[in-house]
């Protein structure tokens, strides 16, 4: 797993590559924690080059989303490739997280105020 961090117009972008799994999730969680400590206002995780994510990785993303919302931070995912889309569809990630085809679309939605701090504020129907 590799991460490249960049900043564009007040939005932090984490471009990840490789696998987000049991071995990498603690490192990603620590990186997210540093963003929480700095009260990062907006974070996009670019998953274009991520080829696998397990339940630990999914939980890490959800935890950051929840914790960032506590200070009004927004969080979204971008570039969900076909390898991840099947997993995200099964767990219905799109009901919880803002997911965009590209980083540019995610940034545009965030800067345009179209991504709320927490999308799962209502109980799921079912």
Secondary structure, DSSP 8 states (H G I E B T S, - for coil): -EEEEEEETTEEEEEEEEEESHHHHHHHHHHHHHHHHTT-SEEEEEEEEEEEE-HHHHHHHHHHHHHHHTTT-EEEEE---HHHHHHHHHHTGGGTSEEESSHHHHHHHHHTT-S-S-S--S----
